[in-house]
Structures are given as structure tokens and as C-alpha cells.
Amino acid sequence: MNATTQDREETITAFQHAVNLPAHRLEQWLTTEESHAAGQHKGKSQESTGHASGRRIVQLMHTKKPDLTDDDLAHMRKVTGYIHRHLKQRPKGDVTHSRWRHSLMNWGHDPCR
């Protein structure tokens, strides 16, 4: 199913508002130990879902709007939904070095920005 022009624009705008890390900063973050440790891992040696998503987010940020596929838009909606849900689960206290923040950062959002 192809997204309408309005749906595409709404998805892209929501994604751009939710993802507040620039591509270069997200790429840097994804190389850190904290990034690799955050999120849910299916096995000890496997990459977390959020870390894999972060790599895909960087690709999406480098993709021109007309070149975005329906699959890309679906992932953008997934990212936006994850960020909005996760923000509602903010723990009490300082989150600067929390796994909660690190997980969000894997998805392209730094709640401390």
C-alpha cells in the first residue's frame, strides 16, 4: 500500500520532531559501549533492537524525501511511536547516565537535549 502525499509528509515531520540527534551525533553515539549495552538483546552477542534501529535511522536521515520507500516510512512511524511511548516512562531522578536515556539515544532521541 502506498502512502498518500499527506501521510508521507506527516510521517516525515513527526519523525523529524521525535529524532532530535543529528545523524553525525547518532553515528558517534552508536559506537560507544553505552549504546551497545542499552536495550533488549536476544542473545549475548546479538545487537539490540534499538541499536539496529539507530543504524537504520542514520540511513533514513541521509535519504532524500522522494527516495523514501513505504518500508522506510513504516520504520519512521515505528521510531516515532517508540520515542513517544518511552518518554512517558521517564524514571525519577537524574537520567543523564541511565539505561533509559541510552536506549532512547539508540532510537535517535536524547531527552537531555
N, C-alpha and C positions, 0 to 999 in steps of 0.2 A: 504494500500500500504506500503510495507516495504522499508525502506531507504537503498540505497546501502552502502557498507562499506565506500566509499569515501564521500558520502553525510553525513553519520553519523560523520565521523571524522571532516569534515568541519564545521558542525553544532556545535559539541562539542568544537572545537578550537575557533570559533567565540564567543561562549557563555563564554568560559573561559577568553577571552580577554576583553569582554564587562563588565562582572561581576568582579569588582575589590575589592569587600569586601570579606574577608574570612567568612566562614559560621558562626563562633562563633561571629564575629563582627556584621554580619547581624542579627543574632538571638538577640543580645543585643539591636540593633537599633529598631527592631520591637516591643520591649516592651516599648518604650518611647512615651510620649504624642505627640511629634512632628511627629512621624511616623504614629500614629493613625489619626492625623489631616490632613495629606497630602493626596492629590489625590482626585479623584472623588468618592463621596458617593451616593449611590442610595437612601438612607434614613438616617435619623439622627443616628439611632442605628446600621446601617449596616457597615461592614468592606469595606474599599476602595478596588478597583480592584488591585492597586499596593501593598497594604498590604497583600492581599491574595496571590498575585504573589510572594511576598517576602518569605512567608512561604513555598510555593512550591519550590522556588529556593533553599532554605536551604535543603529541601529533595533531590532535584536533585544533590546538591553538595555532599551529603552523599551516593549517589547511585553509585555503580561500573559501569563503562562503558558498560560491556556486559549486565548488567541488565536494561539499559535504554530502554524504550518502544518507539514505534513510537509517542505515545501521549506525552511522556517526551520530545522527540526531537522537536515536534511541539511547545511545550511551550518554549523550549530553543530558537527556532527561533523567537518566539513572543517577548521574553525578549530582545534578541539582537536587533531586529528591533525597539522596543520601546526606548531602550537606545540611539541608533544612531539618531533616529528622535528627541528625547527630547534634546539631546546635541546641536543640531542645533538651538534650541530655547533659548539658554542661554541669560538671561537678562543682562542688563548693570549693572555695579557696583559690589559691594561685594555680593556674593551669599551664604556666609557662613551660614546664618540663614534664607535662603529663602525657600519658599514652593517648588520652582523649584528644589533645591538641595534635599530637604527632599523627594520629590516624586521620584527622581532618586535613592535615597538611598533605598527606599522601593523596588526598582527593582534590587538592588544589586550593584549599581554603585555610588561611591562618587566622584563627579567631583573635589573635593578639595584634593584628594589624589595624 
